[in-house]
């Protein structure tokens, strides 16, 4: 495996960062997860743009231009000869002193790893997931902006722990007002009785998923009525269909929430259609890795 680290390509054993890196000491940094389908990087520009927006918000200077980072990402996939992969790009504040002051960190650390990821067993994409809501609440958008894809994922990890302790593979998080916001690393959609597709609006405090945006576009192309509106657990329990979206998760159907069966208890027609459309689109779209 060839890992990009600050302009060099190193083996897994060689790719090491300082214990004084503020990404390690404080979770001070940002990241992206991007997919490669069929030798093409899916939504590369959008992922690079979001990384730079996250960095911009936390006043983190990435020592590359967006074009250079995109080129380094393509080169990482190429060197690993991958056709289908998952790319983890991490930019941390870099090595500094003990103490919070980011000004002591003179140069950001940039890491690009291209590997495989599998969040859920394949059969669950056909049968659907049983999920739960957790008591851990989403961090308020008034404290840390959820649109920053920061290295501080402790809240999401607590959600994942809570879910797995109760035997669920994934969970849905509510915000401090009790509105449904997102999964531990995914966005959520429901289909209501009228056949409309609903997803929580970004102002409730979610990560604006690139998969979510793609699904919204595909749904509109399919002629579906789409609304970004707040909804509660009750709306979720009485939904006809539900699914989660994310770069790692892709589109995965949900068939039960807190032991309440969703719709008929199997992936519904809208979910299946969108999974299908997404699969086709992802294989054709994207930046080619190989000439
Ligand atoms: N919400 C949160 C909190 C996320 O972390 C998404 C939504 C979906 O966004 P995209 O742009 O990917 O459609 C994410 C992304 C993992 C993992 O290992 C999860 C994500 C990213 C990378 C890895 O579970 N989630």
Boltz pocket constraint, residues with backbone or C-beta under 6 A from the ligand:
constraints:
  - pocket:
      binder: B
      contacts: [[A, 32], [A, 33], [A, 119], [A, 156], [A, 182], [A, 183], [A, 184], [A, 185], [A, 186], [A, 187], [A, 206], [A, 207], [A, 208], [A, 209], [A, 210], [A, 211], [A, 212], [A, 245], [A, 246], [A, 247], [A, 248]]
      max_distance: 6.0
